[in-house]
Amino acid sequence: MNTIKYILAFLSGSVLIGCTNLDETVYDSVASENYYNTKMDVIRVAFRPFEHGYHSIEQYIPLNELTADQLITPTRDGWWDDNGIWRIMHDHNYDVEQGIDKLKYEWDECFQGIGQCNYTIEELDKLSPEKFGFTQAEFNNLRGQNRALRAWYYLRLLDEYRNIPYTVSYNDQSKNTKSQVDPKRIFELIESDLKAGVDLLESKSETGGNLSKQGQMTKAAAAALLVRLYLNAEVYIGENRRSECEKYAENIINGEYGPYEVASRWDAPFDWNNETCDEVIFAFPGSTQTHWHLNGDAYWWTVPANFSDYVNDKKSVAGSHNAKYAASPSYDNDGNLFNYELGMPIQKFRKYPGDVRMKLYRNLGNSQREGFFVYGYLPYQGSDGKTKYVTAPTLGYRLYIRDAVGQFKDMDPTRWPGGASKMENGDHNSGWHFVKYPMYEDGDPGQDQSDFVVLRLPEVIYSLAECKLRDGDAETAGKLLNSVRKRYYPETNWQEVLYAPEGNVMLDLKEMLDEWGREFFAEGRRRTDLIRFGKFHDRWWDKDPDPDNHTEIFPIVRDILGANKELKQNPGYND
């Protein structure tokens, strides 16, 4: 996609700088040696790195979900073997030679984004706001955008690789390092950029969503990233920073950076009009022109290959579906429930009765849907008016999707095939699927319109709850979690499903981790949460315990090591 065309489209909806007049003026060509002729020229440069950031999520999500306990990519009738790469990720057997291209792309994409941010930060430092008609507050907001975005890129790298180079300048390479630096130096850079963002950026000023600020960082976005940073500080740098985590979380919850609130519907922050949702703190704007989260390695391949027959979205710009992602199973192939502490996400959703997310996904028309999961038979009306069912590709058997992994084919739902339940023994019935962002039918105006959510208020609430719980205040933690969880269950069930003291459920760290998994299922954070809870090395379905903890961070792959001889391989991996 043409980058300038993309940014022009991005800006034309007045989504990037709400207090600036964006009346359209067309400039067909601007000499590169004198680019900054207009206010819009400055805005385009300021937000160019955001396009790259949105694109980069295609690597981020699989790396942080397929290495964890909730999502799997089993083989399916010869599909999805890919030389065993998904099994390698699931088992934590990744190494420098394994050819996991996502590891290279994540490193490259983040450092390219950092380079773009560095360039923009230095370019803006050269400019006079008055010359281009900016107020100082408007210009400060532009300056804060790329510092906060740079922190977001660096936070990913710190979390995934820990030992990385320090790069803060595009023009002066003496300020950068080719070799890795101590993780605390990166931590402090992220912290500094985000605190600057809290000072420089604008606050959301009204309810009804982010509106004119959709697609740009705000004070709350910078503060929410600080919450994320401090919550994981013990993992990153061995320091307890929960007090700072609590401070910024409380500031956001109390409205210090603008009015945010938990949506009454669980799917509102992911729906076609989620730019109007006050739960969303930061999202990349999506549309039929920009929809990278609806590409394969994000959310378009979380359903059966022939799912378009069920939802009638065959003309969607996101293309065909495929069954890459499914939930890790709860049942073995004799129909018995597994007893793993980790994984088994569907069983953990089943734990509390009345959860509206457990309904079978279906479109209701007029840009509305219900349900989260895809399971069982999937009926639809054929062109002849008769009821048909979604079938498997190639072999054509009628799907009956199960919370299990095995060779089911056309087997009656009451029967079980026996045999091993493992990654290399699945078919197209194996594992419940899910629909995070709606897959509306052709002709629906909401089709492919959802913005991609990076930060939402429940993350802040859950982070504060975890801090309270770790500090011994389970009652406050429970109330915080309940403020989100109430939307999932009928009020008549609240006594049974809410945490004490508002309900009967006792909250401990095990339940806290389970609740993180329910609320943020398939949002790209499960690996991080498992590591923070000390569970990433443990056993779950078809995965033995890790021999040590070196897999908490990823290896630096061969191509990256070869391109920079001053890099050292991460501990525990061959170089």
Sequence and secondary structure as in RCSB ss.txt:
>XXXX:A:sequence
MNTIKYILAFLSGSVLIGCTNLDETVYDSVASENYYNTKMDVIRVAFRPFEHGYHSIEQYIPLNELTADQLITPT
RDGWWDDNGIWRIMHDHNYDVEQGIDKLKYEWDECFQGIGQCNYTIEELDKLSPEKFGFTQAEFNNLRGQNRALR
AWYYLRLLDEYRNIPYTVSYNDQSKNTKSQVDPKRIFELIESDLKAGVDLLESKSETGGNLSKQGQMTKAAAAAL
LVRLYLNAEVYIGENRRSECEKYAENIINGEYGPYEVASRWDAPFDWNNETCDEVIFAFPGSTQTHWHLNGDAYW
WTVPANFSDYVNDKKSVAGSHNAKYAASPSYDNDGNLFNYELGMPIQKFRKYPGDVRMKLYRNLGNSQREGFFVY
GYLPYQGSDGKTKYVTAPTLGYRLYIRDAVGQFKDMDPTRWPGGASKMENGDHNSGWHFVKYPMYEDGDPGQDQS
DFVVLRLPEVIYSLAECKLRDGDAETAGKLLNSVRKRYYPETNWQEVLYAPEGNVMLDLKEMLDEWGREFFAEGR
RRTDLIRFGKFHDRWWDKDPDPDNHTEIFPIVRDILGANKELKQNPGYND
>XXXX:A:secstr
  HHHHHHHHHHTT S TTS       S   GGG   SHHHHHHHHHHHHHHHHHTHHHHHHHHHTTSSSEE   
BTTBS GGGHHHHHHHT   TTS  HHHHHHHHHHHHHHHHHHHHHHHHHHS GGGGT  HHHHHHHHHHHHHHH
HHHHHHHHHHTS  B    SS GGGS SSB  HHHHHHHHHHHHHHHHHHS    SSSSSGGGTTS  HHHHHHH
HHHHHHTHHHHHS   HHHHHHHHHHHHTTTTS     SSTTGGGSTTGGG TTEEEEE   SS  GGGSIIIII
TBS TTTHHHH  TT TT    B  EE  SB TTS B   SS  HHHHHHTSTT GGGSB EE SSS EE SEE 
B  EEE TTS EEE B TTT  B  BBSB S  TT  TT    S   GGG  TTBS EE SS    TT TTTT  
 EEEEEHHHHHHHHHHHHHHTT HHHHHHHHHHHHGGGS GGGHHHHSBTTTSSB   HHHHHHHHHHHTTTSS 
HHHHHHHTT TTS BTTB   SSSGGGS    HHHHHH TT    TTS  
